[in-house]
Amino acid sequence: MGEERAAGMQRTLPARAYRDPAVFALERERIFAREWFCVGREEAIPRPGEFLLADVVGERVIVVRTRQGGLAAHHDVCRHRGSRLVLEPDPRAETEPVPAGRFRGSIVCPYHAWTYALTGELRAAPYLTEEDGLRREDLGLHPAGVATWGGFVFVHLTPTEARPLEEQLGPIPRRLRNYPLADLRTARRIVYEVRANWKVLVENYNECYHCGPVHPELCEIVPAFKERGGRDLDWERGVPHREGATTFTFTGTTTRAPFPGLTEEERARHKGELAYPNLMLSCSADHVAAFRLRPLAADRTRIDCDFLFHPDEMGTASFDPSDAVGFWDLVNRQDWRICEAVQDGMRARVFDVGFYAPMEDLALDVRRYVGERLGADVLR
């Protein structure tokens, strides 16, 4: 959930960091264009030619399954005249774990039929030859970086500058090593559009000082969330449920089996992780809620929430994810409502900067992360 710890009241980022379009534009260039950005689940494109159409803060990227079974990623723009290569993606891909479409062996531009291999090389340009100045080796699709971890697909808009995904993820894979993330499948997806800056959302995720006032139902399942304002939570080990509870549902119980490979402690605790810049994971013993943030503007963020379960459980006749999905939807809407109140309040002329209480010290890591990438002068 973050690394930086500090005592006492610490200043937040200045208000303009959450509401100024100029700061958001800078984040597009210095954060989202230069970090691995989670765009979906690998399970959505199992067959050659199937693709995801990803939006990385206004930049469209195609992630496609190649003939060899790997993944390739390309900016969605033809090298000839700049046309989009995908005109009408499958609308179900916005709300279900299905591909945005499938290429039939190659990627063909709908404008002049320039044809590219799934791996991006230019294969044909109708009626053009080298005598016309065509150099196929120089006119492949603009590549984007692509990598996977735990079944999640990440892209990088500037792959020549990319560090390894494992380096960006830091200790998260180690802390979640017993959760079979790559084996899980999406049973349900809920899409939210929240009138708040993306940093308001990740700061909210990184603290539980708000849990007592905002999440009474959640605190019934995890009383530790409201004890001393969540000051003593140990996210490394996981947060314990109340006696008799094992998961995030309205009753705190479920008939679903815990994931294979979890320790006895992990079966009784809940773990949460923030993988900068846009993936939040909340792990119960029987399911995972995965939140992918898609910043749309300085004051607007889309959130795709995928509910992941083990395929063995999904294959049973009695499988019904609604106990977890319904509970999470309630908790999510409580969060989004209060985040919108924060965003609206920061518009007040008297608000210049806020403060992190000691039990919000993990939110300091958001300040550190953004400050390192935007520079101290911008955020004063």
Secondary structure in CASP SS format (residue, H / E / C, confidence):
PFRMAT SS
TARGET T0000
AUTHOR 0000-0000-0000
METHOD secondary structure of the structure
MODEL  1
M C 1.00
G C 1.00
E C 1.00
E C 1.00
R C 1.00
A C 1.00
A C 1.00
G C 1.00
M C 1.00
Q E 1.00
R E 1.00
T E 1.00
L E 1.00
P E 1.00
A C 1.00
R H 1.00
A H 1.00
Y H 1.00
R H 1.00
D C 1.00
P H 1.00
A H 1.00
V H 1.00
F H 1.00
A H 1.00
L H 1.00
E H 1.00
R H 1.00
E H 1.00
R H 1.00
I H 1.00
F H 1.00
A C 1.00
R C 1.00
E C 1.00
W C 1.00
F E 1.00
C E 1.00
V E 1.00
G E 1.00
R E 1.00
E H 1.00
E H 1.00
A H 1.00
I C 1.00
P C 1.00
R C 1.00
P C 1.00
G C 1.00
E E 1.00
F E 1.00
L E 1.00
L E 1.00
A E 1.00
D E 1.00
V E 1.00
V C 1.00
G C 1.00
E E 1.00
R E 1.00
V E 1.00
I E 1.00
V E 1.00
V E 1.00
R E 1.00
T C 1.00
R C 1.00
Q C 1.00
G C 1.00
G C 1.00
L E 1.00
A E 1.00
A E 1.00
H E 1.00
H E 1.00
D C 1.00
V C 1.00
C C 1.00
R C 1.00
H C 1.00
R C 1.00
G C 1.00
S C 1.00
R C 1.00
L C 1.00
V C 1.00
L C 1.00
E C 1.00
P C 1.00
D C 1.00
P H 1.00
R H 1.00
A H 1.00
E H 1.00
T C 1.00
E C 1.00
P C 1.00
V C 1.00
P C 1.00
A C 1.00
G E 1.00
R E 1.00
F C 1.00
R C 1.00
G C 1.00
S C 1.00
I E 1.00
V E 1.00
C C 1.00
P C 1.00
Y C 1.00
H C 1.00
A C 1.00
W C 1.00
T E 1.00
Y E 1.00
A C 1.00
L C 1.00
T C 1.00
G C 1.00
E C 1.00
L E 1.00
R E 1.00
A E 1.00
A C 1.00
P C 1.00
Y C 1.00
L C 1.00
T C 1.00
E H 1.00
E H 1.00
D H 1.00
G C 1.00
L C 1.00
R C 1.00
R H 1.00
E H 1.00
D H 1.00
L C 1.00
G C 1.00
L C 1.00
H C 1.00
P E 1.00
A E 1.00
G E 1.00
V E 1.00
A E 1.00
T E 1.00
W E 1.00
G C 1.00
G C 1.00
F E 1.00
V E 1.00
F E 1.00
V E 1.00
H E 1.00
L C 1.00
T C 1.00
P H 1.00
T H 1.00
E H 1.00
A C 1.00
R C 1.00
P C 1.00
L H 1.00
E H 1.00
E H 1.00
Q H 1.00
L H 1.00
G C 1.00
P C 1.00
I H 1.00
P H 1.00
R H 1.00
R H 1.00
L C 1.00
R C 1.00
N C 1.00
Y C 1.00
P C 1.00
L H 1.00
A H 1.00
D H 1.00
L C 1.00
R E 1.00
T E 1.00
A E 1.00
R E 1.00
R E 1.00
I E 1.00
V E 1.00
Y E 1.00
E E 1.00
V E 1.00
R C 1.00
A C 1.00
N C 1.00
W H 1.00
K H 1.00
V H 1.00
L H 1.00
V H 1.00
E H 1.00
N H 1.00
Y H 1.00
N C 1.00
E C 1.00
C C 1.00
Y C 1.00
H C 1.00
C H 1.00
G H 1.00
P H 1.00
V H 1.00
H C 1.00
P H 1.00
E H 1.00
L H 1.00
C H 1.00
E H 1.00
I H 1.00
V C 1.00
P H 1.00
A H 1.00
F H 1.00
K C 1.00
E H 1.00
R H 1.00
G H 1.00
G H 1.00
R C 1.00
D C 1.00
L C 1.00
D C 1.00
W C 1.00
E C 1.00
R C 1.00
G C 1.00
V E 1.00
P E 1.00
H C 1.00
R C 1.00
E C 1.00
G C 1.00
A C 1.00
T C 1.00
T C 1.00
F C 1.00
T C 1.00
F C 1.00
T C 1.00
G C 1.00
T C 1.00
T C 1.00
T C 1.00
R C 1.00
A C 1.00
P C 1.00
F C 1.00
P C 1.00
G C 1.00
L C 1.00
T C 1.00
E C 1.00
E C 1.00
E C 1.00
R C 1.00
A C 1.00
R E 1.00
H E 1.00
K E 1.00
G E 1.00
E E 1.00
L E 1.00
A E 1.00
Y C 1.00
P C 1.00
N C 1.00
L E 1.00
M E 1.00
L E 1.00
S E 1.00
C E 1.00
S C 1.00
A C 1.00
D C 1.00
H E 1.00
V E 1.00
A E 1.00
A E 1.00
F E 1.00
R E 1.00
L E 1.00
R E 1.00
P E 1.00
L E 1.00
A E 1.00
A C 1.00
D C 1.00
R E 1.00
T E 1.00
R E 1.00
I E 1.00
D E 1.00
C E 1.00
D E 1.00
F E 1.00
L E 1.00
F E 1.00
H C 1.00
P H 1.00
D H 1.00
E H 1.00
M H 1.00
G C 1.00
T C 1.00
A C 1.00
S C 1.00
F C 1.00
D C 1.00
P C 1.00
S H 1.00
D H 1.00
A H 1.00
V H 1.00
G H 1.00
F H 1.00
W H 1.00
D H 1.00
L H 1.00
V H 1.00
N H 1.00
R H 1.00
Q H 1.00
D H 1.00
W H 1.00
R H 1.00
I H 1.00
C H 1.00
E H 1.00
A H 1.00
V H 1.00
Q H 1.00
D H 1.00
G H 1.00
M C 1.00
R C 1.00
A C 1.00
R C 1.00
V C 1.00
F C 1.00
D C 1.00
V E 1.00
G E 1.00
F E 1.00
Y E 1.00
A C 1.00
P H 1.00
M H 1.00
E H 1.00
D H 1.00
L H 1.00
A H 1.00
L H 1.00
D H 1.00
V H 1.00
R H 1.00
R H 1.00
Y H 1.00
V H 1.00
G H 1.00
E H 1.00
R H 1.00
L H 1.00
G C 1.00
A C 1.00
D C 1.00
V C 1.00
L C 1.00
R C 1.00
END
